[in-house]
Amino acid sequence: MTLGEDTSQPRALAGDHPVFIARGLSKVYGSGDACVYALRDVDLEIRQGEFLVLLGPSGSGKSTLLNILGGLDAPTSGSATWRDHELTGASDADLTAYRREHVGFVFQFYNLIPNLTVRENVRLVAQIASDPMCPEEALELVGLSHRLDYFPSQLSGGEQQRVAVARAIVKRPDILLCDEPTGALDADTGRLVLGAISKVNAELGTTTVVITHNSAIAGMANRILRLSGGRIAREELNRTPLRAEDVTW
Amino acid sequence: MVNVLDIKVLRDLWAMRTQVLSIALLIAAGLAVLVMSVSNYLALVGAMDAHYRTERFGDVFASLKRAPNSLVERIREIDGIGVVEARVTQMVRVIRADTELPISGRIISVPPSSQPALNRLHLVEGRWIDPARRDEIIINAAFAHARMIRPGDAIEVILNGRLQVFRVAGTALSPEFVFATRSALPLPDDRNFVVLWASEDAVAGAFDMQGAFNDLVITLGPGAAKAAVIEELDRLLIPYGGIGAHDRRELPSNRLLEDELAEQETLSIVMPTVFFGIAAFLLHVVLGRLIEAQREQIASLKALGLSNLPIALHYFKFVTVIALIGAGIGLALGAWFAVLVIDSYRAFFRFPALEAHLAPWIVALAVLASLLVANAAAATAVYRVARLPPAEGMRPQVPAVTPLAQHIGVMSERGIPMSYLMALRTIVGRPVRTLLTISGIALAVPLVLFGLFWFDAIAHMIDVAFGRIERGDAFVTFVTPVPARALHELRSVPGVLLVEGQRIVPARLVAGHRSYRTSLVGLSSQSELKVLRDAALASVAVPDDGLMLSRPLAEHLGLQIGDIITVEVQEAKRPVFHLCLVKISDDILGVSATMDIAALNRMMREDDAFNAASLKLDESQSRIVWQRIQAMPKIEASSVKALWLALFDETIAGMIIVGALVLAGFGLLIAIGVVYNSARVALQERAWELASLRILGFTRREVATILLSELVFELIVAIPIGLTAGYALIKFIVSLRVRESFQVPVVIEPRSYAMAALVVIAAAAASAFVVRRRIDNLDLVAVLKTRD
């Protein structure tokens, strides 16, 4: 592992083609003297199949960046493009279609539907996808085949988050966006969830972006972007990513 | 320093302003009905009491053929008698150039120089008659208004077959003619019935009654025994053709008025109680859900060390503000509708002063009732939430995993869309709440249906009364019984297609200690123009022998089929018969006593005598018909079905429609209050979940479907329940409207059911629309940050 290696140019590690390109992204809240920059003039490319970690403390802009990436928020200036889709200025319907067809989300607090079983939570998303995998298959991928008919309230936090991962990948998304996926979990449980995410990345080739303030998780990534004050302060490449079970914090 | 929780109260109220307003409207609707009903009832009673007292309305009335004025002194000597007013009164006909239709009237003598001692007149326009002029007359204000007659105008009256022209000195209201009607039908006929008051000289002169009287108005002294007075009066008057003294109850106007007030009294208590009760229940449901949706806040406050009391007080303040807003709107709406409804009453009840009046105690009662109901709802909801340990309260409420909820999973295997599955799970996961919401929506339905029902009931009554029972186009009465050839004469008038005679005899029906004064109708069993009908509208044959009574009358007299009834005829020689009750009919027109006309003629020792006739007319020739009939001296009065129907539309229908629209409007408000709040709270509880789904790529429409399919399910279950409950409620309220004049049928047309359902569905759709807009504006980014 060679963490901390500086690169002047982003390099393709997993694939050659950037699937996501951002240029001069800024996000400003408020106006005049009271304005706060969440993002300042960020340029970014994400390549097909890579495992990218956005690392930074609270307020560094990583969530804002993820939101723009996921079509949940619009930048104040700059452009963001997903393949041939221009995300900046897209309509709500276009952004919904983008999320529906291309993006899988994993939330910090799982956000499962409490009155649907594990299988149904996954099937819910499978039903709106054009080419989904079988829900049971997705759940097997995250190691939950034995919990298919449980309700979320009957599962541990880690299990719930793995259901969330299965739910995110069942539609075979092009990009998996994970927002502090282990933030609400203890280390052991967190590793199980990270294992599921990296398995998806490795086996399905899904481009994966994880935002976290936990620098230990960065060890799993192909590439790490450290954000600070709304800018990408540092970009690191990792030629020898760790397996999830080897990550410690 | 301002209590921070009080600031929260204000902020909560503002943040939830739409919900607050809809709940306030719910209270307002319940209160408005209460305020309107009670104050209108009080206004009517107040107006009647004032009118009766001011104009010194008599207690006992008696009619006779003719008695010398000297008899008055003997009457005054009867123990218990207060004031006696003797007068002459007769039916007359009035000729107007503005109509060829018959106008009948009653002329009553009054002292030329002063008001009578009893049944005084309240002058509306003009002045009292000039003692020096015999051709001056006062007419009832309602007729004057309907026919646009002013003091100074001339009026042509046929008295005793002679045409006489009078000059109108004034127009007046009389306590005896609050409802100016000559028949038992519960309708004032202001256009075609007139009451005329002329000087004693003029009236007595016209009817050869100088020095004599044929009508008495009497008040009783303090502590007088009415029955004994009436008995003594009858004894005195029989030699003079007295047809039985009676108390004021039996005067048509007063009977209708008392019936109406008795009914209003029941309705002004029952209906608003039902209405407000439902509103209170719904308030309970809605506020309960609203407060339960704040369970995490309540738990947090408890965790911070606040005891239950300040938390409860906080919510009491919250609901008190809502209740006060509701009470304010309710009082204003109620007072406004009271004015509207009182206005519609004015065409019906002729009082000198009939004003809607909002008594302070009603205001106090309304405010108190709304505060109590709102705070009781808050108390139970806060109690439910506050007894949870804070840690539990702070966790989001998760629907229970019940076996039923598990079982529903099987359905998802069968391709049931997941959105329906989610709705179903929520529904079965919280059965109590689901039940409450369904009852809430269901209860909004009867309120709307109750408003719409009146339209059907009226249409049905008109159809039955004028389409199936009274099938003639017109009805005439004769001054004295006439032989069959008089009917042939009528039949020979061009344009008269069919004539059927009836013999109508005023009679007192006596069974044991019970009695009832009514008209005994003799009808041919072959009658086509008057067909008696049972409840199923099948024709009921007039029995060849014996008496047939309508059910309310049979019940009033405590009679069953086979019982013997005493009939005291109050006409001519006042014969007394004993008849067997052979049939009880279920017609809707209230009280009726019918027998075969031939049998009646035999008992009255008459040969084919008639004093009334139904006519079938050729509508295109009705003008000629009426011109000819006007010229027939033997005809005392006539009425035309088309006029009755028009009259019905103008008076009763108008009055009921105003009330019905008001009720339906309030029902709508309540429906919106329930459905909107239900959907709104559901959104509040599940906003996080729904926003998550939006992030996962669900469209706005799909997310809305998930939330609203719950509402759709509740509607599907609630509406049939509501319609059934509506029928039951209407049946119950109608059962309280037992009155002699007519029975309201519980008839609800399919379109009214459909309309009531549609109104609630429309309320749901409007609510869904508002909620949908909120779904569209869900904050997706917030979902990624916090659990709240």
Interface residues (C-beta under 8 A of the other chain):
Chain A: S63 L66 N67 G70 L72 D73 D92 A93 T96 A97 R99 R100 E101 V103 F105 F107 Q108 F109 N111 I113 P114 N115 L116 T117 R119 E120 R123 L124 V125 Q127 I128 D149 F151 P152 S153 Q154 R167 A168 K171 D179
Chain B: P396 V398 P399 V401 A405 Q406 G409 S412 P417 M418 L421 M422 R425 T426 G429 W688 E689 S692 L693 R694 I695 L696 G697 F698 T699 R700 E702 L780 V781 V783 L784 K785 T786 R787
